[in-house]
């Protein structure tokens, strides 16, 4: 193998490694961004629920005898809280699905790159290593069988 060919092979290999690392880092970054958005949504939902319940308390302090008004405001707050909880659960499920999709793509692409690298290595290997009956450790079983007899 000439020096130029070897240098080109090393350059291709290192470019592939850098590209793979960039893909993994992008997947990690997007997962971190999703986690950050989810936490912000969670905090904002808790903050809004706190405001809603403070408003219920304010209405009750202003007019403690208005049972129907208090019931309506409590019903609204509970309904809004349930809607926020459902939206948060939907957001979490969507984030998990997207994260799994990205991870699956990165792993699939990594396995594909390894397969290509192995095929290239096999193609450039010397002929005696490419024989169909050669396997790593070939001959160990035969010698072990002979030792037993």
C-alpha positions, 0 to 999 in steps of 0.5 A: 500500500503506497503512502498516498493511498494509506494517507487517503485511507486514514483521512477517510477513516478520521473524517468518518469518525468526526462525522459520527461524533458530530451526529452523536453530539447533535442527538445529545444536544437535541435531547437536552433541548427537549428536556429543557423545554419540558422542564420549562413547560412543567414549571410554567404549568405549576406557576399557572396553577398557583395563580389560578388557585390564588384567584380562587382564594381571592374570589372566596375572600371577596365574597365568602357567601357566593358558593355557586361562584366559588364552585364555578371558579374551582371547577374552572381551575381543576379543568384547566389543571387537567388540560395542562397535565394532559398537554404536558403528558402529550409533550413528554410522549412526543419528546420520548418518541422523537428521542428514540427516533433520533437515537435509532437513526444514529445507531443504525447509521453507526452500524452501517458505517461499521459494516462498510468499514469491515467490507473495505477492510476485507476487500483490501486484506491479503488473499490468504485472509480472504479464503472462505474456510478461514475463521478466527481461531480456525484449527483450535477445535480440531487440535482440541478434538485430537488432544482428547483422543 
